[in-house]
């Protein structure tokens, strides 16, 4: 569950609705800084003074396969946004 506004929403529903913008924002930061997802997320965690336990969990869970999956998700999101934009500009 995720706290939103005045209530809660299941994490899966929240990510389905808001995941794409968050991924695109993270990818933009990665591009601007020419960093990997791993490097970028570590900087964000450290900037927000996240506990070392959380940072260690992220480090343990991070892998090249997850980095690749993230890149594939971003490519999918970009393709969907471009398709929607093409439809809107042809109307």
MDTraj code that builds the backbone (N, CA, C; nanometers):
import mdtraj as md
import numpy as np

residues = "UNK UNK UNK UNK UNK UNK UNK UNK UNK UNK UNK UNK UNK UNK UNK UNK UNK UNK UNK UNK UNK UNK UNK UNK UNK UNK UNK UNK UNK UNK UNK UNK UNK UNK UNK UNK UNK UNK UNK UNK UNK UNK UNK UNK UNK UNK UNK UNK UNK UNK UNK UNK UNK UNK UNK UNK UNK UNK UNK UNK UNK UNK UNK UNK UNK UNK UNK UNK UNK UNK UNK UNK UNK UNK UNK UNK UNK UNK UNK UNK UNK UNK UNK UNK UNK UNK UNK UNK UNK UNK UNK".split()
xyz = np.array([
    [0.0838, -0.1187, 0.0000],
    [0.0000, 0.0000, 0.0000],
    [0.0878, 0.1243, 0.0000],
    [0.0376, 0.2267, -0.0682],
    [0.1075, 0.3543, -0.0782],
    [0.0135, 0.4632, -0.0286],
    [0.0668, 0.5515, 0.0532],
    [-0.0141, 0.6639, 0.1034],
    [-0.0235, 0.7676, -0.0064],
    [-0.1457, 0.8023, -0.0443],
    [-0.1674, 0.9068, -0.1446],
    [-0.2774, 0.9998, -0.0965],
    [-0.2539, 1.1283, -0.1040],
    [-0.3566, 1.2245, -0.0633],
    [-0.4121, 1.1908, 0.0726],
    [-0.5441, 1.1665, 0.0775],
    [-0.6097, 1.1368, 0.2036],
    [-0.6338, 0.9895, 0.2252],
    [-0.5706, 0.9033, 0.1477],
    [-0.5962, 0.7608, 0.1622],
    [-0.4786, 0.6750, 0.1205],
    [-0.5111, 0.5541, 0.0785],
    [-0.4093, 0.4578, 0.0390],
    [-0.4486, 0.3962, -0.0947],
    [-0.3467, 0.3457, -0.1653],
    [-0.3683, 0.2786, -0.2924],
    [-0.2708, 0.1611, -0.2989],
    [-0.3139, 0.0470, -0.3558],
    [-0.2192, -0.0640, -0.3718],
    [-0.0996, -0.0200, -0.4567],
    [0.0183, -0.0673, -0.4221],
    [0.1406, -0.0275, -0.4920],
    [0.1298, -0.0548, -0.6414],
    [0.0775, -0.1714, -0.6790],
    [0.0680, -0.2055, -0.8207],
    [-0.0183, -0.1037, -0.8959],
    [-0.1305, -0.0656, -0.8393],
    [-0.2182, 0.0333, -0.9032],
    [-0.1481, 0.1685, -0.9142],
    [-0.0766, 0.2068, -0.8093],
    [-0.0034, 0.3338, -0.8115],
    [0.1017, 0.3333, -0.9222],
    [0.1781, 0.2244, -0.9314],
    [0.2832, 0.2168, -1.0330],
    [0.2253, 0.2121, -1.1739],
    [0.1118, 0.1437, -1.1907],
    [0.0480, 0.1407, -1.3224],
    [0.0089, 0.2808, -1.3675],
    [-0.0338, 0.3626, -1.2730],
    [-0.0780, 0.4982, -1.3068],
    [0.0385, 0.5967, -1.3143],
    [0.1340, 0.5853, -1.2242],
    [0.2386, 0.6867, -1.2117],
    [0.3792, 0.6373, -1.2457],
    [0.3945, 0.5112, -1.2787],
    [0.5275, 0.4555, -1.3039],
    [0.5991, 0.5179, -1.4217],
    [0.5273, 0.5375, -1.5322],
    [0.5909, 0.5912, -1.6531],
    [0.6534, 0.7284, -1.6295],
    [0.5800, 0.8240, -1.5710],
    [0.6432, 0.9554, -1.5487],
    [0.7659, 0.9480, -1.4578],
    [0.7600, 0.8614, -1.3551],
    [0.8756, 0.8481, -1.2659],
    [0.9952, 0.7878, -1.3402],
    [0.9699, 0.6880, -1.4229],
    [1.0786, 0.6270, -1.5019],
    [1.1398, 0.7281, -1.5975],
    [1.0543, 0.8048, -1.6629],
    [1.1044, 0.9030, -1.7589],
    [1.1861, 1.0121, -1.6876],
    [1.1417, 1.0519, -1.5700],
    [1.2157, 1.1526, -1.4934],
    [1.3530, 1.0983, -1.4532],
    [1.3557, 0.9744, -1.4044],
    [1.4827, 0.9124, -1.3661],
    [1.5742, 0.8997, -1.4874],
    [1.5184, 0.8589, -1.6001],
    [1.5988, 0.8433, -1.7217],
    [1.6557, 0.9777, -1.7674],
    [1.5773, 1.0842, -1.7548],
    [1.6253, 1.2175, -1.7916],
    [1.7454, 1.2571, -1.7049],
    [1.7355, 1.2314, -1.5757],
    [1.8473, 1.2623, -1.4843],
    [1.9699, 1.1799, -1.5228],
    [1.9485, 1.0530, -1.5546],
    [2.0594, 0.9662, -1.5959],
    [2.1278, 1.0217, -1.7201],
    [2.0477, 1.0617, -1.8188],
    [2.1038, 1.1166, -1.9432],
    [2.1810, 1.2459, -1.9179],
    [2.1205, 1.3344, -1.8383],
    [2.1847, 1.4632, -1.8101],
    [2.3201, 1.4450, -1.7417],
    [2.3286, 1.3476, -1.6525],
    [2.4522, 1.3250, -1.5768],
    [2.5415, 1.2172, -1.6372],
    [2.4914, 1.1547, -1.7445],
    [2.5662, 1.0458, -1.8112],
    [2.6050, 0.9373, -1.7109],
    [2.5042, 0.8933, -1.6367],
    [2.5248, 0.7923, -1.5332],
    [2.4321, 0.6740, -1.5556],
    [2.4665, 0.5638, -1.4932],
    [2.3802, 0.4462, -1.4958],
    [2.2645, 0.4663, -1.3982],
    [2.1658, 0.3785, -1.4077],
    [2.0548, 0.3819, -1.3126],
    [2.1088, 0.3640, -1.1706],
    [2.1997, 0.2699, -1.1541],
    [2.2594, 0.2418, -1.0230],
    [2.3224, 0.3673, -0.9638],
    [2.4062, 0.4354, -1.0417],
    [2.4737, 0.5558, -0.9921],
    [2.3730, 0.6664, -0.9581],
    [2.2739, 0.6832, -1.0439],
    [2.1751, 0.7888, -1.0244],
    [2.0906, 0.7636, -0.9002],
    [2.0431, 0.6413, -0.8840],
    [1.9598, 0.6097, -0.7675],
    [2.0410, 0.6241, -0.6387],
    [2.1663, 0.5814, -0.6392],
    [2.2503, 0.5987, -0.5196],
    [2.2648, 0.7458, -0.4833],
    [2.2849, 0.8312, -0.5835],
    [2.2965, 0.9745, -0.5561],
    [2.1670, 1.0291, -0.4960],
    [2.0528, 0.9851, -0.5505],
    [1.9240, 1.0314, -0.4993],
    [1.9041, 0.9842, -0.3556],
    [1.9345, 0.8577, -0.3286],
    [1.9201, 0.8043, -0.1932],
    [2.0092, 0.8802, -0.0948],
    [2.1335, 0.9034, -0.1334],
    [2.2264, 0.9748, -0.0455],
    [2.1846, 1.1205, -0.0268],
    [2.1331, 1.1827, -0.1314],
    [2.0876, 1.3218, -0.1225],
    [1.9737, 1.3354, -0.0204],
    [1.8911, 1.2336, -0.0115],
    [1.7768, 1.2375, 0.0803],
    [1.8060, 1.1710, 0.2147],
    [1.9332, 1.1462, 0.2421],
    [1.9768, 1.0902, 0.3702],
    [1.9012, 0.9626, 0.4071],
    [1.8840, 0.8756, 0.3083],
    [1.8179, 0.7468, 0.3314],
    [1.9099, 0.6603, 0.4171],
    [1.8528, 0.5798, 0.5030],
    [1.9326, 0.4981, 0.5947],
    [2.0250, 0.4035, 0.5186],
    [2.1355, 0.3707, 0.5815],
    [2.2337, 0.2821, 0.5181],
    [2.1732, 0.1438, 0.4907],
    [2.0773, 0.1021, 0.5733],
    [2.0121, -0.0262, 0.5510],
    [1.9378, -0.0294, 0.4179],
    [1.8674, 0.0777, 0.3862],
    [1.7946, 0.0877, 0.2596],
    [1.8936, 0.0925, 0.1436],
    [1.9990, 0.1713, 0.1591],
    [2.1012, 0.1801, 0.0542],
    [2.1627, 0.0429, 0.0307],
    [2.1926, -0.0302, 0.1385],
    [2.2496, -0.1640, 0.1250],
    [2.1533, -0.2599, 0.0556],
    [2.0239, -0.2487, 0.0873],
    [1.9239, -0.3328, 0.0199],
    [1.9199, -0.3028, -0.1293],
    [1.9261, -0.1739, -0.1639],
    [1.9278, -0.1366, -0.3052],
    [2.0510, -0.1935, -0.3733],
    [2.1661, -0.1770, -0.3107],
    [2.2918, -0.2285, -0.3670],
    [2.2839, -0.3792, -0.3915],
    [2.2276, -0.4514, -0.2955],
    [2.2178, -0.5970, -0.3076],
    [2.1209, -0.6378, -0.4184],
    [2.0164, -0.5578, -0.4381],
    [1.9143, -0.5926, -0.5373],
    [1.9503, -0.5458, -0.6778],
    [2.0403, -0.4500, -0.6886],
    [2.0729, -0.3916, -0.8182],
    [2.1564, -0.4894, -0.9012],
    [2.1222, -0.4998, -1.0285],
    [2.1962, -0.5886, -1.1174],
    [2.1909, -0.5342, -1.2591],
    [2.2769, -0.5878, -1.3449],
    [2.2757, -0.5442, -1.4844],
    [2.1452, -0.5832, -1.5528],
    [2.0829, -0.6941, -1.5072],
    [1.9544, -0.7344, -1.5643],
    [1.8453, -0.6318, -1.5314],
    [1.8480, -0.5796, -1.4092],
    [1.7486, -0.4784, -1.3710],
    [1.7738, -0.3483, -1.4463],
    [1.8990, -0.3147, -1.4647],
    [1.9331, -0.1956, -1.5438],
    [1.8795, -0.2118, -1.6861],
    [1.8988, -0.3294, -1.7440],
    [1.8501, -0.3560, -1.8798],
    [1.6971, -0.3509, -1.8840],
    [1.6312, -0.4080, -1.7857],
    [1.4847, -0.4050, -1.7797],
    [1.4346, -0.2613, -1.7715],
    [1.5028, -0.1790, -1.6936],
    [1.4652, -0.0387, -1.6824],
    [1.4793, 0.0306, -1.8173],
    [1.5905, 0.0067, -1.8858],
    [1.6120, 0.0690, -2.0172],
    [1.5040, 0.0250, -2.1162],
    [1.4651, -0.1019, -2.1102],
    [1.3599, -0.1521, -2.1983],
    [1.2256, -0.0877, -2.1656],
    [1.1967, -0.0705, -2.0375],
    [1.0714, -0.0059, -1.9969],
    [1.0673, 0.1382, -2.0464],
    [1.1784, 0.2093, -2.0344],
    [1.1846, 0.3478, -2.0819],
    [1.1622, 0.3521, -2.2328],
    [1.2239, 0.2608, -2.3063],
    [1.2040, 0.2565, -2.4521],
    [1.0568, 0.2306, -2.4857],
    [0.9926, 0.1418, -2.4113],
    [0.8499, 0.1148, -2.4324],
    [0.7661, 0.2395, -2.4037],
    [0.7952, 0.3075, -2.2923],
    [0.7204, 0.4284, -2.2577],
    [0.7371, 0.5348, -2.3660],
    [0.8616, 0.5526, -2.4137],
    [0.8870, 0.6525, -2.5182],
    [0.8079, 0.6187, -2.6437],
    [0.8056, 0.4919, -2.6817],
    [0.7312, 0.4502, -2.8009],
    [0.5820, 0.4782, -2.7849],
    [0.5276, 0.4501, -2.6677],
    [0.3857, 0.4764, -2.6426],
    [0.3557, 0.6257, -2.6479],
    [0.4414, 0.7080, -2.5869],
    [0.4193, 0.8523, -2.5872],
    [0.4275, 0.9075, -2.7290],
    [0.5238, 0.8591, -2.8082],
    [0.5367, 0.9051, -2.9463],
    [0.4135, 0.8670, -3.0281],
    [0.3620, 0.7474, -3.0051],
    [0.2428, 0.7017, -3.0769],
    [0.1232, 0.7905, -3.0429],
    [0.1051, 0.8205, -2.9148],
    [-0.0049, 0.9069, -2.8717],
    [0.0125, 1.0463, -2.9312],
    [0.1341, 1.0997, -2.9285],
    [0.1598, 1.2332, -2.9826],
    [0.1335, 1.2387, -3.1325],
    [0.1695, 1.1328, -3.2048],
    [0.1427, 1.1289, -3.3498],
    [-0.0070, 1.1323, -3.3757],
    [-0.0828, 1.0554, -3.2974],
    [-0.2290, 1.0542, -3.3131],
    [-0.2876, 1.1924, -3.2862],
    [-0.2366, 1.2599, -3.1835],
    [-0.2910, 1.3906, -3.1466],
    [-0.2572, 1.4971, -3.2508],
    [-0.1404, 1.4884, -3.3133],
    [-0.1007, 1.5887, -3.4120],
    [-0.1676, 1.5667, -3.5462],
    [-0.2199, 1.4466, -3.5717],
    [-0.2866, 1.4213, -3.6983],
    [-0.4354, 1.4521, -3.6912],
    [-0.4868, 1.4899, -3.5755],
    [-0.6298, 1.5219, -3.5608],
    [-0.6595, 1.6615, -3.6088],
])
top = md.Topology()
chain = top.add_chain()
for i, resn in enumerate(residues, 1):
    res = top.add_residue(resn, chain, resSeq=i)
    for name in ("N", "CA", "C"):
        top.add_atom(name, md.element.get_by_symbol(name[0]), res)
traj = md.Trajectory(xyz[None], top)
